[in-house]
Amino acid sequence: MAHSVLFHKSLMAGLALGVALAVAPSARAESHHDSRESRQDRPQATLSAQASAEVQQDTVVVTLAAEVSGTSQTQVSDQLNGRLDAVMKQAKGSDGIEARSGNYRIWPMTDRDGRISEWRGHAEILLESRDFAAASKLAAQLADRMPIAGMSFSVSRERQAAEEQKLMRQAVKAFQDRAQDLTQALGFGAYRLYNVDLGGAGDVPAAPMPRMMMSAMTADKVAAPIEGGRQTLSVSVQGTIVLLPERTATGR
């Protein structure tokens, strides 16, 4: 009989513990659900801020181009490749200038009867440098074999990254100021950042050199002074804030 009573008490205690364990997670889930709903019920606002600056372009890309024609595709190809090899070897030996291949194309020309009358070819070499004077001098030296076909200016990646770091701090500060002003204007005590996105202008297309100046440099075949312009870089910050009452902000 004593054993039966002890077994009955142990069974009841085990059932009570099981019920307690089953109820506790449910209570925590309901509490979490209520807290999540309370956050969703609070007013939210989406804001944006931007910072921009004009930066001096410090990189130039000079495009050298050669065009040849011949009676066969092989003849045109050999002429183009020979000229490219010679010009590239000379360009590769210049300090501070990166030389690389550009567009390369060979195509047939046809007469009125649709027969191939000749072949033509076009090839380019790009000279990129931060030393404008050196790039201009080298381009003039190579102009007899590959005249200047174009020129563009841009901001180097290193300088762009450094400038965008500064702009990011300015944009974030502007976003914080705007969020604080809005919070106070609407009569709330504080705000909490919900999400934020950072955006930048990315690679801005390089500014081309005026055709008139390019033609003059090609015709004279002398080094002419060149200078880049200014380029606008920008960084934007967009985010959502949750507006909090004074008692939530102070913890009371």
MDAnalysis code that builds the backbone (N, CA, C; Angstrom):
import MDAnalysis as mda
import numpy as np

u = mda.Universe.empty(756, n_residues=252, atom_resindex=np.repeat(np.arange(252), 3), trajectory=True)
u.add_TopologyAttr("name", ["N", "CA", "C"] * 252)
u.add_TopologyAttr("resid", np.arange(1, 253))
u.add_TopologyAttr("resname", ["MET", "ALA", "HIS", "SER", "VAL", "LEU", "PHE", "HIS", "LYS", "SER", "LEU", "MET", "ALA", "GLY", "LEU", "ALA", "LEU", "GLY", "VAL", "ALA", "LEU", "ALA", "VAL", "ALA", "PRO", "SER", "ALA", "ARG", "ALA", "GLU", "SER", "HIS", "HIS", "ASP", "SER", "ARG", "GLU", "SER", "ARG", "GLN", "ASP", "ARG", "PRO", "GLN", "ALA", "THR", "LEU", "SER", "ALA", "GLN", "ALA", "SER", "ALA", "GLU", "VAL", "GLN", "GLN", "ASP", "THR", "VAL", "VAL", "VAL", "THR", "LEU", "ALA", "ALA", "GLU", "VAL", "SER", "GLY", "THR", "SER", "GLN", "THR", "GLN", "VAL", "SER", "ASP", "GLN", "LEU", "ASN", "GLY", "ARG", "LEU", "ASP", "ALA", "VAL", "MET", "LYS", "GLN", "ALA", "LYS", "GLY", "SER", "ASP", "GLY", "ILE", "GLU", "ALA", "ARG", "SER", "GLY", "ASN", "TYR", "ARG", "ILE", "TRP", "PRO", "MET", "THR", "ASP", "ARG", "ASP", "GLY", "ARG", "ILE", "SER", "GLU", "TRP", "ARG", "GLY", "HIS", "ALA", "GLU", "ILE", "LEU", "LEU", "GLU", "SER", "ARG", "ASP", "PHE", "ALA", "ALA", "ALA", "SER", "LYS", "LEU", "ALA", "ALA", "GLN", "LEU", "ALA", "ASP", "ARG", "MET", "PRO", "ILE", "ALA", "GLY", "MET", "SER", "PHE", "SER", "VAL", "SER", "ARG", "GLU", "ARG", "GLN", "ALA", "ALA", "GLU", "GLU", "GLN", "LYS", "LEU", "MET", "ARG", "GLN", "ALA", "VAL", "LYS", "ALA", "PHE", "GLN", "ASP", "ARG", "ALA", "GLN", "ASP", "LEU", "THR", "GLN", "ALA", "LEU", "GLY", "PHE", "GLY", "ALA", "TYR", "ARG", "LEU", "TYR", "ASN", "VAL", "ASP", "LEU", "GLY", "GLY", "ALA", "GLY", "ASP", "VAL", "PRO", "ALA", "ALA", "PRO", "MET", "PRO", "ARG", "MET", "MET", "MET", "SER", "ALA", "MET", "THR", "ALA", "ASP", "LYS", "VAL", "ALA", "ALA", "PRO", "ILE", "GLU", "GLY", "GLY", "ARG", "GLN", "THR", "LEU", "SER", "VAL", "SER", "VAL", "GLN", "GLY", "THR", "ILE", "VAL", "LEU", "LEU", "PRO", "GLU", "ARG", "THR", "ALA", "THR", "GLY", "ARG"])
u.atoms.positions = np.array([
    [0.838, -1.207, 0.000],
    [0.000, 0.000, 0.000],
    [0.870, 1.252, 0.000],
    [1.926, 1.237, 0.799],
    [2.852, 2.384, 0.860],
    [3.513, 2.588, -0.480],
    [3.882, 1.473, -1.116],
    [4.489, 1.590, -2.453],
    [3.516, 2.189, -3.443],
    [2.241, 1.882, -3.360],
    [1.226, 2.394, -4.279],
    [1.058, 3.902, -4.107],
    [1.051, 4.352, -2.836],
    [0.903, 5.800, -2.566],
    [2.092, 6.556, -3.104],
    [3.298, 6.022, -2.881],
    [4.502, 6.689, -3.378],
    [4.491, 6.756, -4.899],
    [4.072, 5.708, -5.572],
    [4.016, 5.695, -7.033],
    [3.023, 6.720, -7.555],
    [1.855, 6.817, -6.822],
    [0.827, 7.784, -7.241],
    [1.341, 9.209, -7.111],
    [2.048, 9.512, -6.013],
    [2.597, 10.864, -5.815],
    [3.658, 11.187, -6.861],
    [4.522, 10.210, -7.178],
    [5.566, 10.440, -8.191],
    [4.955, 10.690, -9.554],
    [3.891, 9.947, -9.876],
    [3.229, 10.109, -11.162],
    [2.613, 11.494, -11.286],
    [1.947, 11.961, -10.203],
    [1.303, 13.276, -10.228],
    [2.349, 14.379, -10.346],
    [3.475, 14.222, -9.667],
    [4.535, 15.232, -9.741],
    [5.118, 15.303, -11.143],
    [5.276, 14.144, -11.771],
    [5.799, 14.112, -13.135],
    [4.845, 14.763, -14.103],
    [3.540, 14.525, -13.931],
    [2.559, 15.148, -14.810],
    [2.550, 16.654, -14.633],
    [2.663, 17.121, -13.379],
    [2.674, 18.565, -13.115],
    [3.878, 19.222, -13.757],
    [5.047, 18.562, -13.673],
    [6.257, 19.103, -14.289],
    [6.118, 19.157, -15.797],
    [5.497, 18.119, -16.383],
    [5.295, 18.091, -17.826],
    [4.377, 19.214, -18.293],
    [3.323, 19.497, -17.507],
    [2.411, 20.577, -17.861],
    [3.120, 21.910, -17.779],
    [3.941, 22.077, -16.734],
    [4.679, 23.338, -16.572],
    [5.626, 23.565, -17.734],
    [6.331, 22.518, -18.153],
    [7.252, 22.639, -19.273],
    [6.514, 22.920, -20.569],
    [5.332, 22.382, -20.722],
    [4.561, 22.585, -21.941],
    [4.007, 24.004, -22.008],
    [3.640, 24.569, -20.842],
    [3.040, 25.890, -20.820],
    [4.096, 26.978, -20.986],
    [5.287, 26.774, -20.407],
    [6.317, 27.814, -20.408],
    [6.711, 28.256, -21.815],
    [7.035, 27.318, -22.758],
    [7.380, 27.767, -24.113],
    [6.246, 28.528, -24.777],
    [4.992, 28.076, -24.528],
    [3.857, 28.757, -25.133],
    [3.758, 30.189, -24.623],
    [4.012, 30.379, -23.326],
    [3.955, 31.719, -22.752],
    [5.036, 32.600, -23.348],
    [6.258, 32.025, -23.532],
    [7.354, 32.790, -24.115],
    [7.029, 33.163, -25.555],
    [6.414, 32.245, -26.315],
    [6.061, 32.521, -27.697],
    [5.034, 33.648, -27.780],
    [4.027, 33.603, -26.868],
    [3.025, 34.659, -26.881],
    [3.651, 36.000, -26.528],
    [4.567, 35.988, -25.547],
    [5.237, 37.223, -25.158],
    [6.052, 37.787, -26.315],
    [6.778, 36.911, -27.047],
    [7.568, 37.341, -28.202],
    [6.668, 37.888, -29.300],
    [5.509, 37.249, -29.481],
    [4.561, 37.691, -30.505],
    [4.014, 39.072, -30.163],
    [3.688, 39.271, -28.868],
    [3.168, 40.569, -28.441],
    [4.213, 41.652, -28.628],
    [5.494, 41.304, -28.298],
    [6.566, 42.291, -28.438],
    [6.769, 42.661, -29.897],
    [6.697, 41.653, -30.775],
    [6.860, 41.917, -32.192],
    [5.724, 42.782, -32.715],
    [4.504, 42.526, -32.270],
    [3.378, 43.335, -32.701],
    [3.513, 44.773, -32.220],
    [4.026, 44.924, -30.970],
    [4.174, 46.275, -30.445],
    [5.194, 47.060, -31.253],
    [6.252, 46.398, -31.746],
    [7.234, 47.085, -32.566],
    [6.622, 47.470, -33.910],
    [5.797, 46.581, -34.446],
    [5.177, 46.872, -35.728],
    [4.160, 47.998, -35.614],
    [3.550, 48.158, -34.434],
    [2.559, 49.201, -34.243],
    [3.188, 50.574, -34.123],
    [4.476, 50.653, -33.827],
    [5.118, 51.949, -33.682],
    [5.296, 52.605, -35.050],
    [5.136, 53.912, -35.094],
    [5.279, 54.608, -36.381],
    [6.703, 54.519, -36.916],
    [6.814, 54.435, -38.225],
    [8.106, 54.367, -38.890],
    [8.196, 55.468, -39.943],
    [9.421, 55.817, -40.285],
    [9.652, 56.839, -41.308],
    [10.856, 56.440, -42.146],
    [10.758, 56.671, -43.444],
    [11.858, 56.387, -44.368],
    [12.495, 57.703, -44.790],
    [13.805, 57.794, -44.604],
    [14.541, 59.023, -44.882],
    [15.694, 58.735, -45.831],
    [16.195, 59.787, -46.444],
    [17.375, 59.667, -47.295],
    [18.209, 60.930, -47.162],
    [19.488, 60.780, -47.375],
    [20.422, 61.907, -47.341],
    [21.532, 61.628, -48.343],
    [22.140, 62.689, -48.845],
    [23.168, 62.543, -49.871],
    [24.279, 63.556, -49.652],
    [25.488, 63.160, -50.006],
    [26.640, 64.053, -49.975],
    [27.371, 63.918, -51.302],
    [27.801, 65.027, -51.865],
    [28.486, 65.004, -53.155],
    [29.609, 66.018, -53.158],
    [30.541, 65.809, -54.088],
    [31.689, 66.707, -54.214],
    [32.243, 66.615, -55.623],
    [32.790, 67.717, -56.103],
    [33.456, 67.742, -57.401],
    [34.929, 67.411, -57.204],
    [35.421, 66.444, -57.980],
    [36.783, 65.955, -57.838],
    [37.515, 66.154, -59.158],
    [38.769, 66.578, -59.074],
    [39.573, 66.774, -60.268],
    [39.912, 65.427, -60.898],
    [39.683, 65.291, -62.181],
    [40.016, 64.054, -62.887],
    [41.532, 63.931, -62.991],
    [42.030, 62.765, -62.608],
    [43.481, 62.571, -62.538],
    [43.991, 61.471, -63.460],
    [43.150, 60.936, -64.324],
    [43.549, 59.842, -65.214],
    [43.111, 60.152, -66.644],
    [43.996, 59.898, -67.599],
    [43.680, 60.097, -68.998],
    [43.855, 58.787, -69.763],
    [42.993, 58.530, -70.708],
    [43.102, 57.382, -71.603],
    [43.145, 57.913, -73.033],
    [44.272, 57.686, -73.690],
    [44.445, 58.117, -75.077],
    [44.239, 56.904, -75.981],
    [43.382, 57.046, -76.975],
    [43.107, 55.958, -77.920],
    [43.868, 56.205, -79.212],
    [44.768, 55.267, -79.537],
    [45.479, 55.297, -80.809],
    [44.821, 54.291, -81.745],
    [44.656, 54.668, -83.004],
    [43.955, 53.785, -83.937],
    [44.692, 53.710, -85.267],
    [44.638, 52.537, -85.878],
    [45.225, 52.323, -87.198],
    [44.183, 51.689, -88.095],
    [44.118, 52.142, -89.348],
    [43.206, 51.565, -90.326],
    [43.991, 51.226, -91.585],
    [43.837, 50.015, -92.065],
    [44.556, 49.558, -93.258],
    [43.576, 48.878, -94.195],
    [43.992, 48.715, -95.435],
    [43.165, 48.024, -96.428],
    [44.063, 47.166, -97.310],
    [43.499, 46.131, -97.912],
    [44.264, 45.234, -98.757],
    [43.359, 44.354, -99.586],
    [43.977, 43.537, -100.403],
    [43.207, 42.683, -101.312],
    [42.732, 41.390, -100.662],
    [43.320, 41.044, -99.512],
    [42.917, 39.803, -98.832],
    [42.851, 40.022, -97.328],
    [42.113, 39.141, -96.689],
    [41.989, 39.221, -95.234],
    [43.332, 38.973, -94.561],
    [44.107, 38.056, -95.114],
    [45.420, 37.755, -94.537],
    [46.357, 38.954, -94.641],
    [46.331, 39.626, -95.764],
    [47.186, 40.788, -95.937],
    [46.844, 41.887, -94.927],
    [45.573, 42.153, -94.754],
    [45.150, 43.180, -93.797],
    [45.515, 42.777, -92.383],
    [45.303, 41.512, -92.050],
    [45.630, 41.022, -90.716],
    [47.119, 41.159, -90.427],
    [47.950, 40.808, -91.394],
    [49.398, 40.911, -91.196],
    [49.821, 42.370, -91.007],
    [49.250, 43.280, -91.782],
    [49.592, 44.692, -91.650],
    [49.200, 45.229, -90.269],
    [47.994, 44.899, -89.850],
    [47.524, 45.379, -88.543],
    [48.368, 44.811, -87.411],
    [48.612, 43.499, -87.444],
    [49.360, 42.867, -86.364],
    [50.788, 43.392, -86.290],
    [51.407, 43.606, -87.447],
    [52.758, 44.143, -87.446],
    [52.820, 45.540, -86.847],
    [51.838, 46.374, -87.181],
    [51.826, 47.722, -86.627],
    [51.513, 47.706, -85.136],
    [50.593, 46.859, -84.731],
    [50.258, 46.751, -83.313],
    [51.460, 46.298, -82.494],
    [52.176, 45.291, -82.969],
    [53.336, 44.782, -82.234],
    [54.397, 45.864, -82.062],
    [54.687, 46.605, -83.127],
    [55.731, 47.628, -83.057],
    [55.349, 48.753, -82.104],
    [54.116, 49.216, -82.208],
    [53.667, 50.318, -81.355],
    [53.556, 49.873, -79.900],
    [53.070, 48.662, -79.691],
    [52.915, 48.168, -78.324],
    [54.261, 48.012, -77.639],
    [55.282, 47.552, -78.346],
    [56.617, 47.405, -77.746],
    [57.152, 48.749, -77.297],
    [56.988, 49.782, -78.100],
    [57.461, 51.105, -77.718],
    [56.646, 51.670, -76.556],
    [55.349, 51.441, -76.580],
    [54.494, 51.964, -75.508],
    [54.762, 51.267, -74.185],
    [55.054, 49.949, -74.232],
    [55.306, 49.201, -73.008],
    [56.568, 49.674, -72.296],
    [57.481, 50.288, -73.014],
    [58.723, 50.735, -72.400],
    [58.630, 52.079, -71.724],
    [57.471, 52.699, -71.681],
    [57.300, 54.014, -71.072],
    [56.839, 53.870, -69.625],
    [57.578, 54.496, -68.711],
    [57.221, 54.428, -67.286],
    [55.965, 55.248, -67.008],
    [55.135, 54.707, -66.119],
    [53.937, 55.422, -65.695],
    [52.802, 55.390, -66.681],
    [52.932, 54.602, -67.757],
    [51.876, 54.513, -68.765],
    [51.506, 53.050, -68.972],
    [50.229, 52.746, -68.848],
    [49.738, 51.382, -69.099],
    [49.201, 51.309, -70.519],
    [49.770, 50.408, -71.316],
    [49.327, 50.222, -72.705],
    [48.590, 48.894, -72.825],
    [47.440, 48.926, -73.461],
    [46.655, 47.705, -73.651],
    [45.905, 47.777, -74.969],
    [45.508, 46.612, -75.453],
    [44.817, 46.534, -76.735],
    [43.387, 47.024, -76.605],
    [42.902, 47.632, -77.694],
    [41.516, 48.081, -77.744],
    [40.728, 47.303, -78.783],
    [39.872, 47.967, -79.508],
    [39.044, 47.303, -80.526],
    [39.908, 46.778, -81.679],
    [39.475, 45.661, -82.221],
    [40.181, 45.031, -83.346],
    [39.122, 44.436, -84.269],
    [39.150, 44.860, -85.553],
    [38.118, 44.390, -86.461],
    [38.642, 44.357, -87.892],
    [38.266, 43.305, -88.623],
    [38.571, 43.171, -90.056],
    [37.273, 42.807, -90.768],
    [36.973, 43.518, -91.855],
    [35.711, 43.262, -92.555],
    [35.889, 43.429, -94.069],
    [35.043, 42.775, -94.862],
    [35.143, 42.877, -96.329],
    [34.313, 44.042, -96.872],
    [34.760, 44.580, -98.007],
    [34.015, 45.595, -98.749],
    [33.552, 44.958, -100.063],
    [32.329, 45.195, -100.435],
    [31.782, 44.570, -101.634],
    [31.438, 45.618, -102.695],
    [31.446, 45.194, -103.955],
    [31.085, 46.099, -105.046],
    [29.584, 45.995, -105.322],
    [29.159, 46.577, -106.428],
    [27.735, 46.575, -106.762],
    [27.195, 45.185, -107.036],
    [28.069, 44.300, -107.470],
    [27.633, 42.925, -107.772],
    [27.665, 42.020, -106.537],
    [28.063, 42.562, -105.396],
    [28.111, 41.763, -104.179],
    [29.396, 40.989, -103.995],
    [30.375, 41.210, -104.879],
    [31.656, 40.523, -104.744],
    [32.606, 41.343, -103.883],
    [33.476, 40.653, -103.165],
    [34.437, 41.328, -102.286],
    [35.462, 42.054, -103.145],
    [35.532, 43.361, -102.949],
    [36.486, 44.174, -103.709],
    [37.778, 44.417, -102.931],
    [37.687, 44.508, -101.618],
    [38.862, 44.685, -100.782],
    [38.513, 44.359, -99.331],
    [39.570, 44.319, -98.518],
    [39.390, 44.076, -97.086],
    [39.920, 45.285, -96.322],
    [39.270, 45.605, -95.208],
    [39.712, 46.699, -94.359],
    [39.843, 46.233, -92.920],
    [40.721, 46.904, -92.192],
    [40.946, 46.537, -90.804],
    [41.106, 47.757, -89.924],
    [40.712, 47.617, -88.670],
    [40.806, 48.701, -87.682],
    [41.297, 48.100, -86.367],
    [42.302, 48.737, -85.766],
    [42.843, 48.259, -84.503],
    [43.170, 49.449, -83.613],
    [43.111, 49.238, -82.288],
    [43.351, 50.314, -81.333],
    [44.313, 49.883, -80.238],
    [45.019, 50.859, -79.702],
    [45.841, 50.698, -78.510],
    [45.465, 51.817, -77.552],
    [45.245, 51.475, -76.294],
    [44.848, 52.446, -75.279],
    [46.028, 52.741, -74.359],
    [46.302, 54.016, -74.179],
    [47.352, 54.468, -73.269],
    [46.695, 55.120, -72.059],
    [46.878, 54.531, -70.888],
    [46.269, 55.065, -69.667],
    [47.357, 55.524, -68.711],
    [47.196, 56.717, -68.163],
    [48.235, 57.256, -67.287],
    [47.666, 58.384, -66.433],
    [48.338, 58.626, -65.302],
    [48.037, 59.800, -64.482],
    [48.998, 60.940, -64.789],
    [50.004, 60.641, -65.578],
    [50.966, 61.660, -66.008],
    [50.516, 62.169, -67.370],
    [49.771, 63.261, -67.385],
    [49.200, 63.758, -68.622],
    [50.278, 64.149, -69.623],
    [51.344, 64.771, -69.151],
    [52.405, 65.225, -70.047],
    [53.091, 64.044, -70.719],
    [53.375, 62.974, -69.952],
    [54.036, 61.796, -70.509],
    [53.137, 61.095, -71.524],
    [51.842, 61.006, -71.225],
    [50.909, 60.365, -72.156],
    [50.802, 61.154, -73.452],
    [50.762, 62.470, -73.341],
    [50.677, 63.309, -74.537],
    [51.939, 63.181, -75.387],
    [53.079, 63.142, -74.742],
    [54.348, 63.029, -75.466],
    [54.449, 61.695, -76.194],
    [54.102, 60.605, -75.506],
    [54.176, 59.292, -76.125],
    [53.187, 59.177, -77.283],
    [51.983, 59.700, -77.104],
    [50.980, 59.632, -78.173],
    [51.465, 60.366, -79.412],
    [52.161, 61.495, -79.214],
    [52.690, 62.247, -80.355],
    [53.779, 61.461, -81.070],
    [54.598, 60.740, -80.309],
    [55.662, 59.944, -80.902],
    [55.126, 58.779, -81.724],
    [53.980, 58.257, -81.346],
    [53.397, 57.098, -82.030],
    [52.396, 57.486, -83.103],
    [52.115, 58.773, -83.234],
    [51.039, 59.215, -84.116],
    [51.294, 58.922, -85.586],
    [52.569, 58.783, -86.015],
    [52.829, 58.514, -87.424],
    [52.391, 57.111, -87.819],
    [52.378, 56.203, -86.863],
    [51.938, 54.829, -87.144],
    [50.507, 54.570, -86.679],
    [50.127, 55.162, -85.541],
    [48.763, 55.028, -85.024],
    [48.309, 56.386, -84.507],
    [47.608, 57.158, -85.323],
    [47.165, 58.488, -84.916],
    [46.216, 58.440, -83.721],
    [46.094, 59.571, -83.057],
    [45.178, 59.686, -81.923],
    [43.739, 59.732, -82.446],
    [42.920, 58.813, -81.946],
    [41.521, 58.737, -82.366],
    [40.566, 59.219, -81.288],
    [41.031, 59.312, -80.066],
    [40.153, 59.743, -78.985],
    [40.920, 59.920, -77.691],
    [40.304, 60.624, -76.747],
    [40.926, 60.875, -75.461],
    [39.820, 61.097, -74.429],
    [39.968, 60.506, -73.267],
    [38.960, 60.659, -72.222],
    [39.635, 60.795, -70.873],
    [38.919, 61.408, -69.926],
    [39.451, 61.657, -68.591],
    [38.517, 61.052, -67.549],
    [39.090, 60.667, -66.424],
    [38.289, 60.078, -65.350],
    [39.024, 60.247, -64.025],
    [38.341, 59.848, -62.954],
    [38.936, 59.826, -61.620],
    [39.430, 58.414, -61.344],
    [40.651, 58.277, -60.885],
    [41.211, 56.951, -60.608],
    [40.426, 56.256, -59.507],
    [40.454, 54.933, -59.514],
    [39.715, 54.152, -58.517],
    [40.208, 54.448, -57.102],
    [41.507, 54.639, -56.944],
    [42.050, 54.915, -55.608],
    [41.518, 56.247, -55.077],
    [41.545, 57.257, -55.931],
    [41.050, 58.562, -55.488],
    [39.546, 58.540, -55.271],
    [38.836, 57.821, -56.130],
    [37.390, 57.727, -55.965],
    [37.031, 57.049, -54.647],
    [37.754, 55.966, -54.297],
    [37.478, 55.266, -53.041],
    [37.736, 56.172, -51.844],
    [38.832, 56.933, -51.882],
    [39.162, 57.830, -50.775],
    [38.116, 58.931, -50.634],
    [37.676, 59.492, -51.758],
    [36.677, 60.556, -51.713],
    [35.326, 60.026, -51.242],
    [34.964, 58.817, -51.662],
    [33.674, 58.267, -51.264],
    [33.639, 57.900, -49.782],
    [34.799, 57.609, -49.194],
    [34.846, 57.392, -47.747],
    [34.471, 58.668, -47.002],
    [35.030, 59.788, -47.451],
    [34.688, 61.074, -46.828],
    [33.212, 61.396, -47.028],
    [32.719, 61.161, -48.239],
    [31.324, 61.453, -48.530],
    [30.377, 60.562, -47.734],
    [30.799, 59.318, -47.475],
    [29.953, 58.416, -46.699],
    [29.755, 58.961, -45.288],
    [30.823, 59.452, -44.665],
    [30.698, 60.018, -43.317],
    [29.773, 61.226, -43.329],
    [29.892, 62.062, -44.349],
    [29.036, 63.240, -44.443],
    [27.572, 62.848, -44.653],
    [27.336, 61.843, -45.504],
    [25.971, 61.408, -45.771],
    [25.337, 60.777, -44.531],
    [26.105, 59.987, -43.799],
    [25.590, 59.365, -42.572],
    [25.251, 60.434, -41.542],
    [26.128, 61.432, -41.392],
    [25.864, 62.523, -40.439],
    [24.613, 63.291, -40.851],
    [24.436, 63.537, -42.140],
    [23.240, 64.229, -42.609],
    [21.982, 63.402, -42.353],
    [22.093, 62.083, -42.514],
    [20.951, 61.199, -42.253],
    [20.582, 61.233, -40.774],
    [21.578, 61.165, -39.899],
    [21.316, 61.198, -38.460],
    [20.673, 62.519, -38.053],
    [21.173, 63.626, -38.594],
    [20.591, 64.933, -38.269],
    [19.147, 65.018, -38.734],
    [18.873, 64.513, -39.929],
    [17.504, 64.561, -40.449],
    [16.575, 63.679, -39.631],
    [17.060, 62.517, -39.225],
    [16.237, 61.623, -38.405],
    [15.931, 62.251, -37.051],
    [16.928, 62.902, -36.450],
    [16.720, 63.546, -35.154],
    [15.750, 64.720, -35.277],
    [15.885, 65.506, -36.327],
    [14.978, 66.645, -36.529],
    [13.540, 66.176, -36.714],
    [13.352, 65.105, -37.508],
    [12.008, 64.588, -37.729],
    [11.410, 64.046, -36.437],
    [12.218, 63.340, -35.666],
    [11.745, 62.776, -34.399],
    [11.244, 63.872, -33.465],
    [12.005, 64.939, -33.338],
    [11.614, 66.035, -32.457],
    [10.408, 66.792, -33.011],
    [10.374, 66.977, -34.329],
    [9.263, 67.720, -34.931],
    [7.929, 67.004, -34.738],
    [7.951, 65.678, -34.724],
    [6.725, 64.902, -34.545],
    [6.407, 64.645, -33.079],
    [7.223, 65.133, -32.168],
    [6.939, 65.014, -30.742],
    [7.328, 63.696, -30.114],
    [8.267, 62.948, -30.730],
    [8.729, 61.696, -30.143],
    [10.025, 61.925, -29.378],
    [10.327, 60.963, -28.522],
    [11.495, 61.125, -27.673],
    [12.799, 60.707, -28.320],
    [12.760, 59.699, -29.173],
    [13.984, 59.188, -29.795],
    [13.586, 58.325, -30.982],
    [14.583, 57.816, -31.667],
    [14.339, 56.913, -32.787],
    [15.315, 55.757, -32.728],
    [14.927, 54.673, -33.363],
    [15.790, 53.502, -33.470],
    [15.928, 53.166, -34.954],
    [17.159, 52.919, -35.389],
    [17.400, 52.585, -36.795],
    [16.898, 51.180, -37.084],
    [16.042, 51.071, -38.104],
    [15.471, 49.775, -38.470],
    [16.270, 49.106, -39.578],
    [16.560, 49.830, -40.667],
    [17.430, 49.330, -41.724],
    [18.054, 50.515, -42.438],
    [19.123, 50.246, -43.156],
    [19.829, 51.308, -43.863],
    [20.487, 50.740, -45.110],
    [20.481, 51.531, -46.186],
    [21.128, 51.163, -47.450],
    [22.080, 52.277, -47.843],
    [23.263, 51.878, -48.284],
    [24.279, 52.836, -48.710],
    [24.466, 52.711, -50.208],
    [24.370, 53.821, -50.909],
    [24.533, 53.806, -52.353],
    [25.539, 54.840, -52.801],
    [26.175, 54.576, -53.955],
    [27.149, 55.507, -54.504],
    [26.895, 55.736, -55.968],
    [27.595, 56.692, -56.517],
    [27.417, 57.015, -57.922],
    [28.031, 55.962, -58.821],
    [29.010, 55.195, -58.283],
    [29.679, 54.187, -59.102],
    [30.622, 54.816, -60.091],
    [30.927, 54.096, -61.161],
    [31.827, 54.610, -62.189],
    [31.076, 55.598, -63.077],
    [31.493, 56.833, -63.016],
    [30.906, 57.862, -63.875],
    [31.608, 57.818, -65.223],
    [30.870, 57.861, -66.336],
    [31.511, 57.820, -67.656],
    [32.573, 58.896, -67.805],
    [33.700, 58.493, -68.368],
    [34.802, 59.431, -68.528],
    [34.429, 60.512, -69.527],
    [34.933, 61.728, -69.270],
    [34.629, 62.859, -70.151],
    [35.502, 62.796, -71.389],
    [34.919, 62.810, -72.578],
    [35.723, 62.761, -73.806],
    [36.388, 64.092, -74.080],
    [37.497, 64.032, -74.794],
    [38.190, 65.242, -75.195],
    [37.513, 65.827, -76.426],
    [37.398, 67.156, -76.518],
    [36.770, 67.762, -77.696],
    [37.442, 67.314, -78.982],
    [36.643, 67.046, -80.024],
    [37.172, 66.554, -81.299],
    [38.114, 67.553, -81.942],
    [37.863, 68.838, -81.780],
    [38.713, 69.842, -82.402],
    [40.138, 69.744, -81.882],
    [40.280, 69.563, -80.568],
    [41.614, 69.463, -79.983],
    [42.292, 68.166, -80.412],
    [41.542, 67.070, -80.521],
    [42.127, 65.808, -80.950],
    [42.636, 65.912, -82.379],
    [41.876, 66.561, -83.232],
    [42.291, 66.700, -84.624],
    [43.572, 67.509, -84.732],
    [43.694, 68.549, -83.916],
    [44.897, 69.371, -83.948],
    [46.116, 68.582, -83.517],
    [45.947, 67.766, -82.473],
    [47.079, 66.972, -81.999],
    [47.485, 65.938, -83.037],
    [46.517, 65.347, -83.714],
    [46.826, 64.338, -84.721],
    [47.544, 64.950, -85.911],
    [47.114, 66.131, -86.308],
    [47.702, 66.751, -87.484],
    [49.114, 67.252, -87.212],
    [49.336, 67.842, -86.040],
    [50.642, 68.424, -85.733],
    [51.666, 67.379, -85.324],
    [51.179, 66.265, -84.751],
    [52.055, 65.190, -84.271],
    [53.080, 65.701, -83.268],
    [52.643, 66.631, -82.416],
    [53.503, 67.142, -81.351],
    [52.740, 67.009, -80.045],
    [53.507, 66.941, -78.948],
    [52.882, 66.825, -77.641],
    [52.189, 68.128, -77.282],
    [50.913, 68.067, -77.023],
    [50.143, 69.252, -76.647],
    [49.730, 69.140, -75.187],
    [49.683, 70.248, -74.459],
    [49.261, 70.182, -73.052],
    [47.802, 69.743, -72.953],
    [47.523, 68.806, -72.089],
    [46.160, 68.328, -71.886],
    [45.823, 68.431, -70.408],
    [44.571, 68.613, -70.127],
    [44.126, 68.777, -68.743],
    [42.726, 68.218, -68.589],
    [42.517, 67.456, -67.527],
    [41.206, 66.894, -67.263],
    [40.291, 67.900, -66.595],
    [39.021, 67.607, -66.589],
    [38.046, 68.473, -65.949],
    [37.736, 68.008, -64.539],
    [36.550, 68.337, -64.088],
    [36.109, 67.936, -62.754],
    [34.918, 66.992, -62.889],
    [34.835, 66.087, -61.941],
    [33.816, 65.037, -61.984],
    [33.093, 65.000, -60.650],
    [31.782, 64.847, -60.689],
    [30.982, 64.834, -59.462],
    [30.822, 63.407, -58.940],
    [31.202, 63.211, -57.682],
    [31.007, 61.940, -56.994],
    [29.961, 62.145, -55.906],
    [29.153, 61.141, -55.662],
    [28.115, 61.263, -54.646],
    [27.899, 59.941, -53.934],
    [27.472, 60.037, -52.680],
    [27.126, 58.872, -51.859],
    [25.794, 59.168, -51.194],
    [24.886, 58.217, -51.218],
    [23.562, 58.399, -50.624],
    [23.312, 57.365, -49.529],
    [22.528, 57.768, -48.548],
    [22.123, 56.887, -47.455],
    [20.611, 56.928, -47.359],
    [20.002, 55.765, -47.379],
    [18.551, 55.668, -47.233],
    [18.241, 54.621, -46.185],
    [17.308, 54.920, -45.312],
    [16.988, 53.974, -44.250],
    [15.619, 54.237, -43.644],
    [15.195, 53.315, -42.799],
    [13.927, 53.409, -42.087],
    [14.196, 53.474, -40.594],
    [13.528, 54.387, -39.922],
    [13.669, 54.517, -38.474],
    [12.333, 54.220, -37.800],
    [12.403, 53.745, -36.569],
    [11.220, 53.512, -35.739],
    [11.167, 54.623, -34.700],
    [10.063, 55.328, -34.627],
    [9.914, 56.446, -33.694],
    [9.493, 55.919, -32.325],
    [10.193, 56.364, -31.294],
    [9.987, 55.859, -29.940],
    [9.496, 56.973, -29.035],
    [8.589, 56.648, -28.105],
    [8.165, 57.656, -27.121],
    [9.259, 57.922, -26.108],
    [9.121, 58.978, -25.345],
    [10.171, 59.386, -24.388],
    [10.442, 58.321, -23.340],
    [9.384, 57.678, -22.850],
    [9.586, 56.676, -21.808],
    [10.341, 55.476, -22.318],
    [10.175, 55.113, -23.624],
    [10.942, 54.007, -24.192],
    [12.393, 54.399, -24.357],
    [12.646, 55.659, -24.765],
    [14.014, 56.116, -24.992],
    [14.796, 56.180, -23.699],
    [14.123, 56.591, -22.561],
    [14.829, 56.751, -21.287],
    [14.806, 55.500, -20.445],
    [13.947, 54.536, -20.864],
    [13.881, 53.288, -20.115],
    [12.918, 53.324, -18.949],
    [12.122, 54.405, -18.798],
    [11.176, 54.496, -17.678],
    [9.873, 53.782, -18.039],
])
